[in-house]
Each structure stands twice: as structure tokens, then as C-alpha cells.
Amino acid sequence: MRHAACGMRQRMCIALAIALRPRLLIVDEPTTALDVSVQEGILRLVRQLQRETGMALIFVTHDLAVARLVASEVAVMYAGGIVERGGIDDIYRRPAHPHTRALLASQPDTARNWSDLRPVAGSPPDKADIVPGCAFHPRCPLATDRCTTEEPDLRALSADRLSRCHHAEEVLDAAH
């Protein structure tokens, strides 16, 4: 019953947020701690509202599988900054940042069996620490000396794809 109550609270919050017909709805982790059936109801509601009203949606989540259900474009963040941006299907097929690749490898929906799942190595940085270079370099299997000293720019890999990685092309090539 607890999950049903959480789902009802989530629906009420969404209803309150859209009562004034906003052009943009920002939802932050609306499906966290919900069981799969309640989660599906929330996602269906959000998609329906989007279709009916034409409102734009910013959907904040740690779950890339959930993002894939509601988003056409995604911005993957690490340590408070965007590390990759592009179409959700493109990012699933060919990630262009090691953090995105690690997130996808840790998602149950991308694994054939449980032994294929790989946790993201290491720990996130402490917000109080200033990490020189690329913020992901302490956890990155591709990190080089350049990564430890030079922060990469968020750069275009194509007209609709951005990555903040010195080795983005190498990551893309490895996705084939």
C-alpha cells in the first residue's frame, strides 16, 4: 500500500504542477522508490500530458531506461556538468563519453544476464574537492595525462551530438 500512496502523491504533485498549463514542466526523479506498475502509470501520465498540451518537459532521472521511455533527447551529467548530449537512441547505441558507457553497462535493461552488469568503477567526487582536468578522470579507464590536467570542452561530434571528452571518438568507435 505504501507504493500506491507514493504513486498517488506523485500524481498529485504533477497535477498541481500542470494546473496552470505551463509551457515547460520540470520533474525531478518522479518515479524514484515506486514499483514498476506505479512507475509505468506516472510515465504514461507524463507522456499523455505532453501530447495533449504540447508542453516541453525536462525529466531529471538517474535511470536511463526511464529516460528512454519519455525522452527523445538526453543530457548525461557528471559532477554537475553535462558530459554528453544527443538523441536517446543514439546515446544508447553509441555512447560518446566513458561515463555514459559505464552507466549503460550498469543498467539491467542493457544486459543479457546479470553477470554482464558492470558497476561504475570508483566513487563520485566530493563536491568540496576541485578535480583538475576532466572531472571523470579518476574513474575513467581511458584517462591519460591530458585528462588529469586539461578540462575538455563540450564539443560537437556531429550536428546533434556533443561530448565533453578528449577521447570521444575513441569511445564512439568502441561502441561498434
N, CA and C atoms as a LAMMPS dump frame, in Angstrom:
ITEM: TIMESTEP
0
ITEM: NUMBER OF ATOMS
528
ITEM: BOX BOUNDS ff ff ff
-5.0000000000000000e+02 5.0000000000000000e+02
-5.0000000000000000e+02 5.0000000000000000e+02
-5.0000000000000000e+02 5.0000000000000000e+02
ITEM: ATOMS id mol type element x y z
1 1 1 N 0.817 -1.195 0
2 1 2 C 0 0 0
3 1 3 C 0.861 1.259 0
4 2 1 N 2.058 1.156 0.577
5 2 2 C 2.954 2.308 0.645
6 2 3 C 3.287 2.834 -0.748
7 3 1 N 3.56 1.92 -1.706
8 3 2 C 3.898 2.346 -3.055
9 3 3 C 2.712 3.022 -3.732
10 4 1 N 1.51 2.532 -3.494
11 4 2 C 0.322 3.153 -4.078
12 4 3 C 0.167 4.578 -3.568
13 5 1 N 0.423 4.782 -2.282
14 5 2 C 0.339 6.127 -1.718
15 5 3 C 1.405 7.031 -2.32
16 6 1 N 2.634 6.507 -2.513
17 6 2 C 3.7 7.301 -3.151
18 6 3 C 3.301 7.674 -4.567
19 7 1 N 2.737 6.708 -5.297
20 7 2 C 2.304 6.972 -6.662
21 7 3 C 1.22 8.03 -6.714
22 8 1 N 0.282 7.961 -5.767
23 8 2 C -0.791 8.962 -5.717
24 8 3 C -0.213 10.341 -5.405
25 9 1 N 0.749 10.401 -4.479
26 9 2 C 1.391 11.69 -4.173
27 9 3 C 2.11 12.241 -5.404
28 10 1 N 2.8 11.354 -6.142
29 10 2 C 3.499 11.8 -7.351
30 10 3 C 2.489 12.364 -8.356
31 11 1 N 1.367 11.661 -8.55
32 11 2 C 0.336 12.132 -9.484
33 11 3 C -0.23 13.482 -9.042
34 12 1 N -0.453 13.633 -7.735
35 12 2 C -0.971 14.905 -7.211
36 12 3 C 0.026 16.033 -7.464
37 13 1 N 1.289 15.783 -7.238
38 13 2 C 2.308 16.812 -7.484
39 13 3 C 2.331 17.201 -8.955
40 14 1 N 2.241 16.225 -9.834
41 14 2 C 2.218 16.525 -11.268
42 14 3 C 0.96 17.3 -11.618
43 15 1 N -0.181 16.902 -11.063
44 15 2 C -1.44 17.617 -11.327
45 15 3 C -1.337 19.069 -10.875
46 16 1 N -0.789 19.299 -9.691
47 16 2 C -0.612 20.664 -9.204
48 16 3 C 0.318 21.457 -10.118
49 17 1 N 1.373 20.797 -10.584
50 17 2 C 2.355 21.484 -11.429
51 17 3 C 1.764 21.893 -12.776
52 18 1 N 0.825 21.123 -13.3
53 18 2 C 0.279 21.442 -14.626
54 18 3 C -1.043 22.198 -14.579
55 19 1 N -1.553 22.475 -13.386
56 19 2 C -2.857 23.139 -13.248
57 19 3 C -2.911 24.47 -13.992
58 20 1 N -1.811 25.175 -14.042
59 20 2 C -1.783 26.476 -14.715
60 20 3 C -1.296 26.38 -16.16
61 21 1 N -1.265 25.162 -16.689
62 21 2 C -0.873 24.913 -18.079
63 21 3 C 0.485 25.529 -18.428
64 22 1 N 1.541 25.097 -17.748
65 22 2 C 2.864 25.648 -18.061
66 22 3 C 3.327 25.199 -19.44
67 23 1 N 4.195 25.985 -20.044
68 23 2 C 4.779 25.584 -21.329
69 23 3 C 5.936 24.617 -21.108
70 24 1 N 6.473 24.621 -19.877
71 24 2 C 7.589 23.76 -19.525
72 24 3 C 7.316 23.13 -18.167
73 25 1 N 7.477 21.813 -18.088
74 25 2 C 7.352 21.092 -16.828
75 25 3 C 8.702 20.463 -16.52
76 26 1 N 9.207 20.724 -15.324
77 26 2 C 10.445 20.116 -14.87
78 26 3 C 10.087 19.136 -13.765
79 27 1 N 10.392 17.86 -13.984
80 27 2 C 10.133 16.839 -12.968
81 27 3 C 11.465 16.225 -12.566
82 28 1 N 11.675 16.111 -11.269
83 28 2 C 12.934 15.605 -10.736
84 28 3 C 12.681 14.267 -10.052
85 29 1 N 13.166 13.197 -10.663
86 29 2 C 13.043 11.842 -10.132
87 29 3 C 11.593 11.491 -9.759
88 30 1 N 10.64 11.663 -10.677
89 30 2 C 9.235 11.419 -10.327
90 30 3 C 8.896 9.95 -10.106
91 31 1 N 9.785 9.041 -10.483
92 31 2 C 9.473 7.618 -10.333
93 31 3 C 10.357 6.908 -9.314
94 32 1 N 11.176 7.658 -8.592
95 32 2 C 12.051 7.055 -7.59
96 32 3 C 11.226 6.409 -6.485
97 33 1 N 11.64 5.217 -6.061
98 33 2 C 11.028 4.463 -4.955
99 33 3 C 9.628 3.96 -5.275
100 34 1 N 9.262 3.93 -6.549
101 34 2 C 7.959 3.401 -6.932
102 34 3 C 8.13 2.03 -7.555
103 35 1 N 7.157 1.159 -7.355
104 35 2 C 7.241 -0.136 -8.016
105 35 3 C 6.977 0.05 -9.514
106 36 1 N 7.277 -0.965 -10.286
107 36 2 C 7.255 -0.862 -11.743
108 36 3 C 5.881 -0.482 -12.281
109 37 1 N 4.818 -1.026 -11.731
110 37 2 C 3.481 -0.717 -12.261
111 37 3 C 3.081 0.717 -11.955
112 38 1 N 3.392 1.215 -10.765
113 38 2 C 3.093 2.609 -10.434
114 38 3 C 3.978 3.53 -11.275
115 39 1 N 5.249 3.152 -11.444
116 39 2 C 6.177 3.911 -12.277
117 39 3 C 5.624 4.038 -13.698
118 40 1 N 5.126 2.94 -14.231
119 40 2 C 4.564 2.959 -15.581
120 40 3 C 3.386 3.927 -15.671
121 41 1 N 2.539 3.958 -14.64
122 41 2 C 1.407 4.881 -14.625
123 41 3 C 1.849 6.334 -14.639
124 42 1 N 2.871 6.65 -13.862
125 42 2 C 3.4 8.023 -13.824
126 42 3 C 3.966 8.399 -15.195
127 43 1 N 4.741 7.504 -15.791
128 43 2 C 5.336 7.786 -17.104
129 43 3 C 4.263 7.946 -18.171
130 44 1 N 3.237 7.114 -18.12
131 44 2 C 2.13 7.219 -19.079
132 44 3 C 1.423 8.572 -18.917
133 45 1 N 1.206 8.998 -17.667
134 45 2 C 0.567 10.283 -17.396
135 45 3 C 1.402 11.436 -17.95
136 46 1 N 2.696 11.409 -17.699
137 46 2 C 3.572 12.483 -18.173
138 46 3 C 3.559 12.549 -19.707
139 47 1 N 3.664 11.395 -20.374
140 47 2 C 3.643 11.375 -21.846
141 47 3 C 2.309 11.865 -22.391
142 48 1 N 1.209 11.467 -21.741
143 48 2 C -0.121 11.899 -22.179
144 48 3 C -0.263 13.414 -22.045
145 49 1 N 0.166 13.961 -20.921
146 49 2 C 0.09 15.404 -20.711
147 49 3 C 0.932 16.153 -21.742
148 50 1 N 2.07 15.609 -22.031
149 50 2 C 2.947 16.227 -23.013
150 50 3 C 2.27 16.265 -24.382
151 51 1 N 1.679 15.147 -24.796
152 51 2 C 0.98 15.085 -26.09
153 51 3 C -0.209 16.025 -26.136
154 52 1 N -1.023 16.018 -25.074
155 52 2 C -2.261 16.796 -25.065
156 52 3 C -2.026 18.29 -24.985
157 53 1 N -0.998 18.703 -24.253
158 53 2 C -0.784 20.131 -24.032
159 53 3 C 0.334 20.713 -24.882
160 54 1 N 1.2 19.852 -25.408
161 54 2 C 2.34 20.338 -26.181
162 54 3 C 3.429 20.95 -25.317
163 55 1 N 3.344 20.756 -24
164 55 2 C 4.355 21.358 -23.132
165 55 3 C 5.7 20.66 -23.295
166 56 1 N 6.746 21.42 -23.08
167 56 2 C 8.094 20.865 -23.072
168 56 3 C 8.324 20.221 -21.709
169 57 1 N 9.233 19.271 -21.673
170 57 2 C 9.471 18.519 -20.454
171 57 3 C 10.963 18.367 -20.213
172 58 1 N 11.387 18.697 -19.011
173 58 2 C 12.729 18.36 -18.554
174 58 3 C 12.526 17.306 -17.475
175 59 1 N 13.04 16.12 -17.745
176 59 2 C 12.819 14.954 -16.894
177 59 3 C 14.153 14.562 -16.29
178 60 1 N 14.331 14.813 -15.01
179 60 2 C 15.587 14.52 -14.328
180 60 3 C 15.488 13.115 -13.727
181 61 1 N 16.446 12.252 -14.084
182 61 2 C 16.438 10.892 -13.563
183 61 3 C 17.839 10.309 -13.584
184 62 1 N 18.073 9.347 -12.718
185 62 2 C 19.313 8.578 -12.736
186 62 3 C 19.14 7.307 -13.547
187 63 1 N 17.928 7.039 -13.994
188 63 2 C 17.596 5.785 -14.654
189 63 3 C 17.482 6.005 -16.168
190 64 1 N 18.508 5.598 -16.898
191 64 2 C 18.496 5.795 -18.348
192 64 3 C 17.388 5.001 -19.034
193 65 1 N 16.973 3.884 -18.451
194 65 2 C 15.862 3.121 -19.022
195 65 3 C 14.574 3.931 -18.94
196 66 1 N 14.366 4.63 -17.846
197 66 2 C 13.191 5.502 -17.706
198 66 3 C 13.31 6.667 -18.683
199 67 1 N 14.494 7.247 -18.791
200 67 2 C 14.686 8.357 -19.724
201 67 3 C 14.333 7.929 -21.146
202 68 1 N 14.697 6.715 -21.479
203 68 2 C 14.422 6.212 -22.831
204 68 3 C 12.926 6.135 -23.121
205 69 1 N 12.118 5.968 -22.078
206 69 2 C 10.67 5.877 -22.255
207 69 3 C 9.999 7.234 -22.463
208 70 1 N 10.62 8.313 -21.975
209 70 2 C 9.956 9.616 -22.053
210 70 3 C 10.705 10.655 -22.883
211 71 1 N 11.967 10.416 -23.176
212 71 2 C 12.782 11.461 -23.799
213 71 3 C 13.143 11.132 -25.236
214 72 1 N 13.259 12.166 -26.024
215 72 2 C 13.813 11.995 -27.367
216 72 3 C 15.276 12.423 -27.367
217 73 1 N 15.606 13.377 -26.501
218 73 2 C 16.99 13.825 -26.336
219 73 3 C 17.364 13.704 -24.872
220 74 1 N 18.658 13.513 -24.628
221 74 2 C 19.13 13.355 -23.262
222 74 3 C 20.438 14.114 -23.079
223 75 1 N 20.598 14.666 -21.891
224 75 2 C 21.873 15.254 -21.486
225 75 3 C 22.348 14.44 -20.29
226 76 1 N 23.479 13.781 -20.438
227 76 2 C 24.062 12.984 -19.358
228 76 3 C 24.991 13.904 -18.575
229 77 1 N 24.832 13.886 -17.254
230 77 2 C 25.628 14.777 -16.41
231 77 3 C 26.54 13.983 -15.484
232 78 1 N 27.647 14.621 -15.137
233 78 2 C 28.557 14.075 -14.145
234 78 3 C 29.169 15.235 -13.379
235 79 1 N 29.181 15.145 -12.073
236 79 2 C 29.779 16.168 -11.21
237 79 3 C 29.225 17.561 -11.518
238 80 1 N 27.929 17.628 -11.807
239 80 2 C 27.265 18.91 -12.012
240 80 3 C 27.371 19.501 -13.401
241 81 1 N 27.978 18.793 -14.339
242 81 2 C 28.109 19.319 -15.696
243 81 3 C 27.686 18.307 -16.741
244 82 1 N 27.262 18.805 -17.875
245 82 2 C 26.877 17.931 -18.98
246 82 3 C 28.138 17.328 -19.587
247 83 1 N 28.16 15.991 -19.708
248 83 2 C 29.294 15.311 -20.329
249 83 3 C 28.936 14.763 -21.709
250 84 1 N 27.64 14.636 -21.977
251 84 2 C 27.217 14.156 -23.294
252 84 3 C 25.779 14.581 -23.538
253 85 1 N 25.482 14.913 -24.797
254 85 2 C 24.114 15.264 -25.169
255 85 3 C 23.83 14.748 -26.557
256 86 1 N 22.605 14.238 -26.729
257 86 2 C 22.204 13.763 -28.048
258 86 3 C 20.876 13.047 -27.986
259 87 1 N 20.5 12.447 -29.09
260 87 2 C 19.279 11.664 -29.148
261 87 3 C 19.414 10.433 -28.266
262 88 1 N 18.35 10.093 -27.557
263 88 2 C 18.412 8.98 -26.604
264 88 3 C 18.785 7.679 -27.293
265 89 1 N 18.235 7.409 -28.474
266 89 2 C 18.566 6.155 -29.158
267 89 3 C 20.023 6.131 -29.602
268 90 1 N 20.535 7.275 -30.083
269 90 2 C 21.952 7.358 -30.475
270 90 3 C 22.865 7.101 -29.277
271 91 1 N 22.515 7.694 -28.151
272 91 2 C 23.346 7.538 -26.961
273 91 3 C 23.316 6.095 -26.474
274 92 1 N 22.153 5.451 -26.554
275 92 2 C 22.08 4.034 -26.173
276 92 3 C 22.913 3.161 -27.107
277 93 1 N 22.852 3.447 -28.401
278 93 2 C 23.588 2.63 -29.372
279 93 3 C 25.081 2.916 -29.348
280 94 1 N 25.44 4.206 -29.268
281 94 2 C 26.851 4.597 -29.374
282 94 3 C 27.169 5.729 -28.404
283 95 1 N 27.413 5.412 -27.138
284 95 2 C 27.787 6.479 -26.204
285 95 3 C 29.1 7.125 -26.634
286 96 1 N 29.232 8.418 -26.34
287 96 2 C 30.432 9.155 -26.727
288 96 3 C 31.192 9.693 -25.522
289 97 1 N 30.868 9.192 -24.343
290 97 2 C 31.6 9.578 -23.135
291 97 3 C 31.742 8.332 -22.26
292 98 1 N 32.906 8.143 -21.637
293 98 2 C 33.11 6.961 -20.795
294 98 3 C 32.106 6.84 -19.642
295 99 1 N 31.648 7.971 -19.108
296 99 2 C 30.655 7.911 -18.033
297 99 3 C 29.333 7.35 -18.562
298 100 1 N 28.903 7.799 -19.719
299 100 2 C 27.671 7.28 -20.318
300 100 3 C 27.818 5.791 -20.591
301 101 1 N 28.951 5.414 -21.145
302 101 2 C 29.203 3.994 -21.43
303 101 3 C 29.138 3.174 -20.139
304 102 1 N 29.723 3.696 -19.053
305 102 2 C 29.697 2.988 -17.771
306 102 3 C 28.272 2.916 -17.208
307 103 1 N 27.517 3.996 -17.331
308 103 2 C 26.123 3.973 -16.869
309 103 3 C 25.318 2.92 -17.614
310 104 1 N 25.49 2.874 -18.923
311 104 2 C 24.747 1.891 -19.719
312 104 3 C 25.143 0.461 -19.359
313 105 1 N 26.414 0.24 -19.077
314 105 2 C 26.874 -1.103 -18.702
315 105 3 C 26.339 -1.528 -17.341
316 106 1 N 25.884 -0.562 -16.544
317 106 2 C 25.358 -0.884 -15.211
318 106 3 C 23.836 -0.994 -15.197
319 107 1 N 23.184 -0.79 -16.346
320 107 2 C 21.717 -0.821 -16.438
321 107 3 C 21.214 -2.228 -16.717
322 108 1 N 20.308 -2.735 -15.9
323 108 2 C 19.784 -4.079 -16.139
324 108 3 C 19.125 -4.251 -17.513
325 109 1 N 18.518 -3.213 -18.064
326 109 2 C 17.828 -3.375 -19.351
327 109 3 C 18.786 -3.525 -20.529
328 110 1 N 20.075 -3.253 -20.322
329 110 2 C 21.046 -3.396 -21.413
330 110 3 C 21.833 -4.696 -21.331
331 111 1 N 21.64 -5.44 -20.255
332 111 2 C 22.412 -6.671 -20.05
333 111 3 C 21.623 -7.895 -20.501
334 112 1 N 22.329 -8.844 -21.073
335 112 2 C 21.695 -10.117 -21.447
336 112 3 C 21.452 -10.976 -20.21
337 113 1 N 22.383 -10.904 -19.247
338 113 2 C 22.196 -11.605 -17.971
339 113 3 C 22.918 -10.813 -16.881
340 114 1 N 22.665 -11.189 -15.635
341 114 2 C 23.189 -10.422 -14.506
342 114 3 C 24.705 -10.339 -14.492
343 115 1 N 25.386 -11.34 -14.984
344 115 2 C 26.849 -11.307 -14.963
345 115 3 C 27.412 -10.277 -15.945
346 116 1 N 26.585 -9.794 -16.88
347 116 2 C 27.024 -8.756 -17.818
348 116 3 C 27.029 -7.366 -17.187
349 117 1 N 26.328 -7.186 -16.073
350 117 2 C 26.252 -5.874 -15.431
351 117 3 C 27.601 -5.486 -14.845
352 118 1 N 27.976 -4.227 -15.029
353 118 2 C 29.243 -3.719 -14.518
354 118 3 C 28.98 -2.428 -13.744
355 119 1 N 29.328 -2.385 -12.471
356 119 2 C 29.162 -1.13 -11.733
357 119 3 C 30.136 -0.08 -12.254
358 120 1 N 29.776 1.174 -12.1
359 120 2 C 30.687 2.254 -12.462
360 120 3 C 31.821 2.224 -11.439
361 121 1 N 33.048 2.1 -11.909
362 121 2 C 34.206 1.989 -11.024
363 121 3 C 34.402 3.257 -10.197
364 122 1 N 34.979 3.09 -9.025
365 122 2 C 35.334 4.234 -8.192
366 122 3 C 34.141 4.888 -7.534
367 123 1 N 34.363 6.105 -7.056
368 123 2 C 33.328 6.876 -6.36
369 123 3 C 33.211 8.255 -6.978
370 124 1 N 32.018 8.851 -6.906
371 124 2 C 31.865 10.224 -7.409
372 124 3 C 32.745 11.177 -6.604
373 125 1 N 33.133 12.297 -7.205
374 125 2 C 33.984 13.245 -6.476
375 125 3 C 33.212 13.935 -5.352
376 126 1 N 33.922 14.299 -4.322
377 126 2 C 33.344 15.097 -3.247
378 126 3 C 33.101 16.495 -3.814
379 127 1 N 31.937 17.046 -3.556
380 127 2 C 31.602 18.365 -4.105
381 127 3 C 32.557 19.456 -3.618
382 128 1 N 33.167 19.229 -2.472
383 128 2 C 34.096 20.226 -1.927
384 128 3 C 35.462 20.175 -2.61
385 129 1 N 35.777 19.045 -3.244
386 129 2 C 37.072 18.897 -3.904
387 129 3 C 37.016 19.471 -5.32
388 130 1 N 38.071 20.145 -5.694
389 130 2 C 38.202 20.628 -7.061
390 130 3 C 39.115 19.644 -7.786
391 131 1 N 38.544 18.955 -8.744
392 131 2 C 39.303 17.966 -9.508
393 131 3 C 39.878 18.661 -10.733
394 132 1 N 41.206 18.699 -10.871
395 132 2 C 41.77 19.319 -12.075
396 132 3 C 41.498 18.443 -13.291
397 133 1 N 41.422 19.061 -14.456
398 133 2 C 41.186 18.31 -15.679
399 133 3 C 39.764 17.85 -15.793
400 134 1 N 39.583 16.7 -16.368
401 134 2 C 38.256 16.105 -16.542
402 134 3 C 37.772 15.583 -15.193
403 135 1 N 36.557 15.938 -14.804
404 135 2 C 36.022 15.501 -13.51
405 135 3 C 35.89 13.983 -13.426
406 136 1 N 35.741 13.303 -14.565
407 136 2 C 35.548 11.862 -14.564
408 136 3 C 36.878 11.089 -14.58
409 137 1 N 38.002 11.779 -14.773
410 137 2 C 39.267 11.059 -14.98
411 137 3 C 39.651 10.075 -13.863
412 138 1 N 39.344 10.338 -12.573
413 138 2 C 39.726 9.336 -11.566
414 138 3 C 38.99 7.992 -11.728
415 139 1 N 37.879 7.984 -12.433
416 139 2 C 37.087 6.758 -12.614
417 139 3 C 37.152 6.225 -14.044
418 140 1 N 37.854 6.903 -14.909
419 140 2 C 37.813 6.614 -16.339
420 140 3 C 38.899 5.625 -16.773
421 141 1 N 38.514 4.567 -17.483
422 141 2 C 39.508 3.609 -17.968
423 141 3 C 40.349 4.147 -19.132
424 142 1 N 39.935 5.257 -19.739
425 142 2 C 40.666 5.828 -20.87
426 142 3 C 41.512 7.041 -20.479
427 143 1 N 41.521 7.409 -19.204
428 143 2 C 42.199 8.633 -18.771
429 143 3 C 43.684 8.617 -19.129
430 144 1 N 44.128 9.745 -19.636
431 144 2 C 45.537 9.962 -19.957
432 144 3 C 46.027 11.163 -19.154
433 145 1 N 47.306 11.487 -19.278
434 145 2 C 47.847 12.652 -18.58
435 145 3 C 47.071 13.913 -18.948
436 146 1 N 46.695 14.036 -20.198
437 146 2 C 45.929 15.209 -20.65
438 146 3 C 44.629 15.339 -19.855
439 147 1 N 43.973 14.213 -19.581
440 147 2 C 42.696 14.209 -18.853
441 147 3 C 42.868 14.713 -17.424
442 148 1 N 44.037 14.503 -16.832
443 148 2 C 44.269 14.903 -15.445
444 148 3 C 44.612 16.378 -15.305
445 149 1 N 44.947 17.035 -16.425
446 149 2 C 45.358 18.439 -16.342
447 149 3 C 44.486 19.395 -17.141
448 150 1 N 43.847 18.913 -18.194
449 150 2 C 43.096 19.788 -19.107
450 150 3 C 41.621 19.401 -19.123
451 151 1 N 40.762 20.322 -18.692
452 151 2 C 39.322 20.059 -18.728
453 151 3 C 38.84 20.083 -20.178
454 152 1 N 38.182 19.026 -20.624
455 152 2 C 37.716 19.014 -22.013
456 152 3 C 36.523 19.943 -22.201
457 153 1 N 36.428 20.506 -23.397
458 153 2 C 35.279 21.32 -23.762
459 153 3 C 34.131 20.413 -24.163
460 154 1 N 32.91 20.905 -24.024
461 154 2 C 31.748 20.217 -24.564
462 154 3 C 31.734 20.556 -26.045
463 155 1 N 32.068 19.564 -26.872
464 155 2 C 32.254 19.847 -28.288
465 155 3 C 31.338 19.006 -29.167
466 156 1 N 31.057 19.548 -30.335
467 156 2 C 30.18 18.871 -31.282
468 156 3 C 30.928 17.732 -31.969
469 157 1 N 30.309 16.563 -31.957
470 157 2 C 30.824 15.411 -32.703
471 157 3 C 30.068 15.278 -34.018
472 158 1 N 28.863 15.828 -34.035
473 158 2 C 28.021 15.903 -35.232
474 158 3 C 27.021 17.029 -34.982
475 159 1 N 26.114 17.227 -35.913
476 159 2 C 25.154 18.32 -35.788
477 159 3 C 24.282 18.188 -34.539
478 160 1 N 24.041 16.946 -34.097
479 160 2 C 23.133 16.745 -32.97
480 160 3 C 23.751 15.938 -31.829
481 161 1 N 25.069 15.975 -31.73
482 161 2 C 25.752 15.171 -30.709
483 161 3 C 26.904 15.947 -30.096
484 162 1 N 26.946 16.017 -28.761
485 162 2 C 28.002 16.706 -28.03
486 162 3 C 28.639 15.76 -27.023
487 163 1 N 29.93 15.957 -26.766
488 163 2 C 30.618 15.187 -25.738
489 163 3 C 31.699 16.042 -25.098
490 164 1 N 31.89 15.843 -23.796
491 164 2 C 32.948 16.532 -23.059
492 164 3 C 34.012 15.493 -22.716
493 165 1 N 34.717 15.046 -23.74
494 165 2 C 35.744 14.024 -23.539
495 165 3 C 36.846 14.196 -24.573
496 166 1 N 38.091 14.133 -24.117
497 166 2 C 39.219 14.191 -25.046
498 166 3 C 39.255 12.968 -25.954
499 167 1 N 38.617 11.884 -25.545
500 167 2 C 38.674 10.618 -26.275
501 167 3 C 37.312 10.218 -26.851
502 168 1 N 36.461 11.179 -27.122
503 168 2 C 35.081 10.901 -27.562
504 168 3 C 35.045 10.022 -28.815
505 169 1 N 35.888 10.296 -29.774
506 169 2 C 35.883 9.487 -30.995
507 169 3 C 36.269 8.039 -30.696
508 170 1 N 37.22 7.849 -29.802
509 170 2 C 37.629 6.503 -29.401
510 170 3 C 36.476 5.767 -28.704
511 171 1 N 35.725 6.487 -27.863
512 171 2 C 34.589 5.884 -27.182
513 171 3 C 33.515 5.502 -28.205
514 172 1 N 33.247 6.392 -29.147
515 172 2 C 32.276 6.102 -30.209
516 172 3 C 32.699 4.884 -31.03
517 173 1 N 33.965 4.833 -31.411
518 173 2 C 34.459 3.712 -32.211
519 173 3 C 34.348 2.392 -31.456
520 174 1 N 34.556 2.431 -30.131
521 174 2 C 34.47 1.205 -29.33
522 174 3 C 33.032 0.701 -29.226
523 175 1 N 32.064 1.558 -29.507
524 175 2 C 30.65 1.175 -29.41
525 175 3 C 30.203 0.357 -30.615
526 176 1 N 31.005 0.267 -31.631
527 176 2 C 30.629 -0.535 -32.81
528 176 3 C 30.724 -1.998 -32.542
